[in-house]
Amino acid sequence: MTKANCYDLAVIGGGVIGLAHAFVAARAGKRVCVIEKDSRANGASIRNFGFITVTGQERGDSWTLARRTRDVWVEIAAQAGLTVEHEGLFVTARSSEAVAVIEAFLATEMGAGCRVLAPDAFRNLAGGLGGPDLAGVLYSPHEIRVESRTVIPILTAWLREALGVVFLNETVAFDATPPRLHTSRGVVEAGAVVVCPGDDFVTLYPDRIASFGLQKCRLSMLKLADPGFRLPGAVMSDLSLTRYRGYAALPQARALEARLREEQSSHFDNGVHLIVAQGGDGGLIVGDSHHYSHLPAPFAPAQAEADILDEYQRAMGRAAPEVVERWTGVYAVADDRTYLIDTPEPGVRLVIVTSGTGASTGFGIAERVIADLFNIDLETHA
Ligand SMILES: Cc1cc2nc3c(=O)[nH]c(=O)nc-3n(C[C@H](O)[C@H](O)[C@H](O)COP(=O)(O)OP(=O)(O)OC[C@H]3O[C@@H](n4cnc5c(N)ncnc54)[C@H](O)[C@@H]3O)c2cc1C
């Protein structure tokens, strides 16, 4: 299709999953529009850590998608002028049970390129960080970290300017049936549609989405003042080893979880684990908690924040700096899958990441969806 307001692909949703599909299709030569109901993406995609996680993703498909997605982020960062704030991951371990999980992880194919650091080696790298009970650290070189709140708008502008993607903002898609979509600003013509609605389960294909039994997860996040040190990469801790499926599915994680449930029951009640990532201004993005429901209440418990800051102190070995920002975010979750790709009707794909990993797996997922939807070999369009 070549007429104005007439596209090969309409993407509904301007979050990272919608942008990933727009990028892959536009790079393959398709004329693409993105329909976004807000004036810019304002949901999970700008509220997250911007942590492009490979190590710890669920073994198999998600891990493969994450490696591919990380590579695409690196490629796009160079072209679009996105700043990679830091690289690599340090998972600090305070108990022998946690070290056992790390050792078991390293023995799998997912441990390729990763290694254990002794406590002093980590302290030397990280300016003395780490509590007195630090027992070992898993180091992974595979991760990158971007500042989502600035990178998503820059990526959006680059897609518009460099790849000709048209953004129809403050526009709600009322349906998604090609070749004519009805929106709050009139008809859009498109040969194919990808619906990337994030945690909006009711505007488009509500019955279809309901059939997957999804829930929503609300997370509490904090920004801490510049602590005066510079992290060598993102930091996680023992609790993460029981939450990220690449570690948590290992048999050794059961003993760790039993111990942590006993010693840190409030953290478990609030679904708290620790990620600490640093931005260009020195501030630390720190989180998070996990509360599940069909309708996340806007009331975030103060105890969840206290638990996050407590875990920060245990892992980093020093008190948390002043909290300078607080926010919550919501994403879709499912018990039985990390993402879903559905075909509600011909020429339409519904794509929802259901595991809080969209920034880490989105480009890999989008490549599969676009190759299938247009029946093209993406290697020839790269
Ligand atoms: C606090 C937090 C921390 C996280 N940390 C990480 C992390 O570090 N790494 C990672 O990989 N993942 C992380 N995640 C998960 C990740 O952010 C999500 O998986 C991802 O952002 C989902 O992207 P999305 O585009 O599907 O959804 P969203 O960002 O929610 O975007 C969906 C968009 O669709 C629009 N929309 C919906 N329906 C319509 C319609 N009918 N018409 C027009 N527009 C519509 C909405 O307005 C919205 O902008 C985190 C999530 C949260 C909340």
The ligand as a Gaussian input file, in Angstrom:
#p B3LYP/6-31G(d) Opt

LIG

0 1
 C        8.188000      -1.345000      37.240000
 C        8.524000      -2.245000      36.096000
 C        9.831000      -2.697000      35.949000
 C       10.154000      -3.525000      34.866000
 N       11.462000      -3.820000      34.631000
 C       11.793000      -4.442000      33.470000
 C       13.145000      -4.564000      33.081000
 O       14.047000      -4.031000      33.731000
 N       13.440000      -5.288000      31.967000
 C       12.443000      -5.804000      31.180000
 O       12.761000      -6.450000      30.192000
 N       11.157000      -5.622000      31.466000
 C       10.800000      -4.943000      32.583000
 N        9.497000      -4.727000      32.876000
 C        8.472000      -5.241000      31.972000
 C        8.353000      -4.383000      30.712000
 O        8.377000      -3.033000      31.072000
 C        7.066000      -4.772000      29.981000
 O        7.082000      -6.163000      29.686000
 C        6.931000      -3.972000      28.684000
 O        7.088000      -2.597000      28.911000
 C        5.581000      -4.227000      28.028000
 O        5.536000      -3.405000      26.885000
 P        4.201000      -3.178000      26.088000
 O        4.539000      -2.334000      24.935000
 O        3.548000      -4.494000      25.834000
 O        3.232000      -2.459000      27.130000
 P        3.047000      -0.920000      27.548000
 O        4.326000      -0.253000      27.820000
 O        2.023000      -0.945000      28.622000
 O        2.438000      -0.258000      26.251000
 C        1.161000      -0.601000      25.757000
 C        0.617000       0.640000      25.062000
 O       -0.565000       0.297000      24.358000
 C       -1.437000       1.418000      24.375000
 N       -2.765000       0.909000      24.031000
 C       -3.412000      -0.148000      24.589000
 N       -4.600000      -0.336000      23.973000
 C       -4.702000       0.628000      23.002000
 C       -5.697000       0.940000      22.026000
 N       -6.831000       0.232000      21.888000
 N       -5.484000       1.997000      21.200000
 C       -4.347000       2.732000      21.309000
 N       -3.360000       2.461000      22.209000
 C       -3.542000       1.418000      23.037000
 C       -1.278000       1.940000      25.803000
 O       -1.658000       3.310000      25.897000
 C        0.212000       1.727000      26.056000
 O        0.988000       2.884000      25.800000
 C        9.142000      -3.927000      33.957000
 C        7.832000      -3.483000      34.133000
 C        7.510000      -2.640000      35.185000
 C        6.088000      -2.151000      35.325000

